[in-house]
Amino acid sequence: MANDWLFLFPEKVRVLLSGLPAPLLAKLEEIRVREGRPLEINYSGRYHFLCESGSLTQHPAEAYKPSREDTHRLLDLISNHSLYTMEEELRKGFITIPGGHRIGLSGRTVLSGGGVEHLRDITGFNVRIARELPGIADSVLPYLVERGRQRILHTLILSPPQHGKTTLLRDLARQISAGSPEGSRPGLKVGIVDERSEIAGSRRGIPAFDVGPRTDILDGCPKAEGMMMMIRSLSPEVLVADEIGRHEDAEAVTEALHAGISVVATAHGKEVAELARRPGLGGLLEHRMFERYVILHRTEAGLTFRILDGQKRGLLLITPEEQQGGERRA
């Protein structure tokens, strides 16, 4: 159902959101609910506060301010009336709900042994709306395929948060799994390690998004452990993972590459040079484990894709306008 995520919200907030124009509602990326503070929405890299009248404003004082009843009801709804069953999610600071929508939480942390044991007095929610955009990878995928062998090149996708990494990754998984419509590129076995349940949006093991007909998913599984499980038991030809960065992730990626499995993954960052300074990813870059880098950049017109080879040399720049037709060299 379109916009089924609206039913996450308590009635007052749901009514305000439902009153937004349909084109704007279709572009919403984040809804931030903070108890006693202005209700905020984000779309296309812009933010506005939402007034009680349903209009948008840039002035916080004019915005609707969710009440304690609103935030308590929201927490009740997203936890399916059973908060104690979500202790692990609360420890991580977010809840992923059916459909792949992720809800970041803020409140008071309870510490134990120097680490976060629990989150209580939750009064802030960042609801990130997950959407699938079939075809967004059309202009990128041809540059990630090794000519002649039809092998997917080891690829790292990077951008700052909210620039579309996961959406692109999801469509790449779908297209790699399905193969090309005309049959020139066969479908491959794809394994998705979906630690935050955002790529496939699985519910009881069934993906909410189309991730391809030859795709296996490990839902809610830590990336490093999941990649090793996939290698040992599911014989993927391509491994897909979102937001790698830890030492364990790098070790699992290395193991996959040595096993002859292609890896397509994402990481936070604006440029490849940033990643080289990170303890987890630096070794992968130093040893040129990745054969392609796809750098996403959001503009007013849409997403720009910049593709580099394994030596970080520019191969291609695809602008939003060029996605409708040709491309040009970087």
MILORO-466306 format. One record per residue (C-alpha): x, y, z. Coordinates in Angstrom, 2 decimals, padded with zeros to 5 digits. Example, Ala and Ser with C-alpha at 12.3 -4.5 7.8 and 13.67 -1.06 7.14 Angstrom:
2
R         x         y         z
R    012.30   -004.50    007.80
R    013.67   -001.06    007.14
//
This chain:
330
R         x         y         z
R    000.00    000.00    000.00
R    001.35    003.43   -000.92
R    002.41    005.52    002.06
R    001.55    002.71    004.49
R    004.21    004.20    006.77
R    001.72    006.93    007.70
R    000.06    004.46    010.05
R    003.21    004.51    012.18
R    002.22    007.87    013.56
R   -000.29    008.89    016.24
R   -003.48    010.39    014.88
R   -002.60    014.09    015.19
R    000.76    013.74    013.42
R   -000.71    011.35    010.84
R   -003.45    013.83    009.93
R   -000.91    016.63    009.44
R    001.31    014.47    007.24
R   -001.63    013.11    005.24
R   -002.64    016.67    004.40
R    000.58    017.37    002.52
R    000.35    017.56   -001.30
R    000.71    014.13   -002.88
R    003.89    015.00   -004.88
R    005.60    016.24   -001.71
R    004.39    013.25    000.31
R    005.93    010.96   -002.31
R    009.34    012.63   -001.84
R    009.49    012.64    001.97
R    012.71    011.18    003.28
R    012.63    011.95    006.99
R    010.04    012.92    009.58
R    011.51    014.11    012.85
R    009.27    013.98    015.89
R    010.71    015.59    019.02
R    008.57    015.93    022.13
R    007.71    019.56    022.83
R    009.70    020.77    019.83
R    008.84    021.57    016.20
R    007.67    018.77    013.90
R    010.15    018.64    011.01
R    010.13    017.03    007.56
R    012.97    016.57    005.06
R    012.71    015.93    001.33
R    015.10    016.35   -001.61
R    017.75    017.73    000.73
R    015.42    020.45    002.08
R    013.77    020.79    005.47
R    010.61    022.47    006.68
R    008.63    022.59    009.87
R    004.98    021.53    009.75
R    002.33    023.83    011.21
R   -000.84    022.72    012.96
R   -002.73    024.20    010.01
R   -000.93    021.78    007.70
R    001.21    024.47    006.05
R    005.01    024.47    005.90
R    007.26    027.04    007.52
R    010.92    027.82    008.13
R    010.07    029.35    011.51
R    010.18    026.87    014.42
R    007.87    028.96    016.60
R    005.03    028.48    014.09
R    005.30    024.68    013.94
R    003.23    022.01    015.63
R    005.00    020.64    018.70
R    004.28    016.96    019.41
R    003.02    016.30    022.93
R    004.09    013.63    025.40
R    000.98    011.71    024.40
R    002.12    011.86    020.76
R    005.59    010.49    021.49
R    004.33    007.78    023.87
R    001.78    006.66    021.28
R    004.41    006.68    018.52
R    006.74    004.51    020.60
R    003.85    002.15    021.31
R    002.99    001.86    017.62
R    006.50    001.28    016.29
R    007.22   -001.34    018.99
R    003.93   -003.11    018.23
R    002.81   -002.52    021.82
R    005.70   -004.59    023.20
R    008.71   -002.43    023.96
R    010.48   -005.05    026.07
R    010.84   -007.35    023.03
R    012.95   -004.69    021.28
R    015.76   -004.38    023.81
R    018.47   -005.17    021.25
R    017.19   -002.49    018.86
R    016.98    000.03    021.69
R    020.60   -000.71    022.58
R    021.58    000.14    018.99
R    019.50    003.33    018.97
R    017.17    002.48    016.11
R    014.25    000.28    015.14
R    013.70   -001.05    011.62
R    010.06   -001.77    010.86
R    008.40   -003.72    008.01
R    009.04   -002.01    004.70
R    012.66   -001.22    005.57
R    011.82    002.08    007.27
R    014.37    002.89    009.96
R    013.53    004.93    013.04
R    016.39    006.54    014.91
R    015.77    007.13    018.60
R    017.05    009.65    021.10
R    016.60    009.80    024.83
R    018.45    008.87    028.00
R    021.05    006.10    027.79
R    021.50    003.50    030.53
R    025.15    002.42    030.77
R    026.64   -000.86    031.92
R    030.26   -001.92    031.81
R    031.21    001.21    029.88
R    028.69    000.54    027.09
R    025.10    001.39    026.30
R    022.78   -001.24    027.77
R    019.44    000.39    027.10
R    017.69    003.56    025.96
R    014.93    005.03    028.08
R    012.90    008.25    028.29
R    012.69    008.21    024.50
R    011.44    011.57    023.27
R    013.01    011.93    019.81
R    012.31    009.95    016.63
R    013.83    010.24    013.16
R    011.67    008.22    010.77
R    013.57    007.53    007.53
R    011.28    006.48    004.71
R    012.64    003.65    002.54
R    011.63    003.63   -001.12
R    012.60    001.49   -004.07
R    013.40    003.19   -007.37
R    013.59    000.48   -010.04
R    015.95    001.55   -012.80
R    018.09    003.95   -010.77
R    021.08    001.66   -011.43
R    020.51    001.50   -015.21
R    023.26    003.94   -016.13
R    025.73    002.67   -013.50
R    025.61   -001.12   -013.79
R    027.23   -001.41   -017.27
R    030.44    000.08   -015.81
R    030.50   -002.48   -013.00
R    030.55   -005.51   -015.31
R    033.82   -006.98   -016.56
R    033.54   -007.25   -020.31
R    033.83   -010.72   -021.76
R    033.52   -012.58   -018.44
R    030.21   -011.02   -017.30
R    031.72   -010.83   -013.81
R    030.62   -008.08   -011.45
R    033.62   -005.97   -010.48
R    034.32   -005.47   -006.78
R    032.57   -002.17   -006.12
R    032.35    000.35   -003.26
R    029.59    002.97   -003.33
R    030.14    006.04   -001.17
R    028.34    009.23   -000.26
R    027.28    011.17    002.83
R    024.09    010.00    004.57
R    020.79    010.46    002.73
R    022.28    010.62   -000.75
R    020.79    007.37   -001.99
R    023.45    004.69   -001.38
R    021.02    002.07   -000.12
R    018.49    002.80   -002.86
R    021.16    002.35   -005.54
R    022.50   -000.78   -003.82
R    019.00   -002.30   -003.74
R    018.47   -001.77   -007.47
R    021.93   -003.10   -008.30
R    021.13   -006.29   -006.37
R    017.85   -006.63   -008.26
R    019.41   -006.15   -011.69
R    022.44   -008.35   -011.01
R    020.16   -011.12   -009.76
R    017.68   -010.86   -012.63
R    020.16   -010.43   -015.47
R    019.49   -008.21   -018.46
R    016.01   -008.37   -020.04
R    017.40   -009.25   -023.46
R    019.52   -012.08   -022.03
R    022.95   -010.68   -022.87
R    023.91   -010.65   -019.18
R    022.82   -013.74   -017.21
R    021.42   -013.44   -013.72
R    023.79   -014.26   -010.86
R    023.33   -015.67   -007.36
R    023.25   -012.67   -005.02
R    023.65   -012.79   -001.24
R    022.47   -009.77    000.76
R    023.62   -009.32    004.35
R    020.93   -006.93    005.56
R    022.05   -005.98    009.07
R    019.55   -003.13    009.46
R    016.77   -004.69    007.34
R    016.92   -001.67    005.03
R    018.04   -003.19    001.74
R    015.32   -005.81    001.34
R    012.91   -004.54    004.01
R    012.16   -008.14    005.03
R    009.22   -009.12    007.18
R    009.36   -012.63    008.64
R    012.07   -013.45    006.11
R    010.12   -012.24    003.06
R    011.56   -009.13    001.32
R    009.22   -006.18    000.91
R    011.33   -004.83   -001.96
R    012.21   -006.52   -005.24
R    015.83   -007.60   -004.82
R    015.83   -010.12   -007.67
R    014.80   -013.73   -008.30
R    018.16   -015.33   -007.46
R    018.80   -013.49   -004.20
R    019.26   -014.91   -000.69
R    018.97   -012.62    002.33
R    020.36   -012.80    005.85
R    018.11   -010.33    007.66
R    019.20   -008.58    010.85
R    022.60   -010.28    010.76
R    025.87   -008.44    011.54
R    027.69   -007.81    008.26
R    030.98   -009.55    008.98
R    029.39   -012.66    010.43
R    026.73   -012.71    007.71
R    029.24   -012.49    004.88
R    031.14   -015.47    006.29
R    027.90   -017.43    006.69
R    027.01   -016.68    003.08
R    030.44   -017.78    001.84
R    030.28   -021.07    003.75
R    026.72   -022.13    003.02
R    024.95   -020.21    000.26
R    027.60   -020.03   -002.51
R    026.81   -016.50   -003.73
R    028.44   -015.13   -006.84
R    027.92   -011.58   -005.61
R    027.82   -010.41   -001.97
R    025.94   -007.21   -001.12
R    026.31   -005.27    002.15
R    025.44   -001.77    003.32
R    027.67    000.62    005.28
R    030.83   -001.39    005.86
R    033.64    000.13    007.90
R    034.77   -002.00    010.82
R    037.89   -004.20    010.89
R    035.66   -007.28    010.92
R    033.86   -006.06    007.79
R    037.15   -005.55    005.97
R    038.31   -009.04    006.92
R    035.07   -010.59    005.64
R    035.29   -008.62    002.38
R    038.88   -009.83    001.91
R    037.80   -013.42    002.52
R    035.03   -013.07   -000.08
R    037.38   -011.63   -002.69
R    039.90   -014.43   -002.11
R    037.04   -016.92   -002.55
R    036.29   -015.49   -005.99
R    033.06   -013.78   -004.90
R    032.32   -010.28   -006.15
R    031.46   -007.72   -003.46
R    029.22   -004.68   -003.89
R    029.10   -002.58   -000.73
R    028.52    000.95    000.51
R    030.33    003.23    002.95
R    029.86    006.74    004.30
R    032.15    009.35    002.77
R    032.44    012.13    000.21
R    035.67    011.02   -001.47
R    037.79    007.88   -001.68
R    040.70    009.68    000.00
R    038.65    009.96    003.20
R    038.22    006.20    003.39
R    041.95    005.54    003.09
R    042.46    007.14    006.50
R    039.98    004.88    008.25
R    041.39    001.88    010.13
R    038.81   -000.58    008.79
R    038.71    000.43    005.15
R    042.24    001.77    004.69
R    043.76   -001.68    004.13
R    041.18   -002.57    001.47
R    042.00    000.58   -000.45
R    045.75    000.20    000.03
R    045.66   -003.27   -001.51
R    043.30   -002.12   -004.28
R    040.68   -004.66   -003.37
R    037.95   -002.63   -005.08
R    037.91   -002.34   -008.85
R    035.24    000.35   -009.05
R    034.19    003.26   -006.86
R    030.80    004.92   -007.33
R    030.55    008.34   -005.67
R    027.06    009.79   -005.24
R    026.38    013.49   -005.01
R    022.95    015.05   -004.64
R    022.15    018.19   -006.64
R    018.97    020.22   -007.11
R    018.34    018.28   -010.33
R    018.89    014.85   -008.77
R    021.73    012.39   -008.19
R    025.09    012.58   -009.92
R    027.14    009.39   -010.21
R    030.94    009.59   -010.52
R    032.67    006.32   -011.32
R    036.37    005.66   -010.66
R    038.48    002.61   -011.44
R    040.53    000.65   -008.89
R    043.38    003.14   -009.12
R    040.93    005.95   -008.35
R    041.08    007.35   -011.87
R    037.91    008.99   -013.15
R    036.05    006.90   -015.70
R    032.66    008.54   -015.98
R    030.41    011.28   -014.68
R    026.69    010.70   -015.05
R    024.54    013.76   -014.36
R    020.77    013.66   -013.74
R    020.15    015.01   -017.23
R    022.46    012.45   -018.81
R    020.67    009.60   -017.06
R    017.89    010.24   -019.53
R    020.20    009.80   -022.47
R    023.98    009.85   -022.94
R    026.89    009.99   -020.56
R    030.20    011.83   -020.64
R    033.72    011.10   -019.53
R    034.89    012.38   -016.16
//
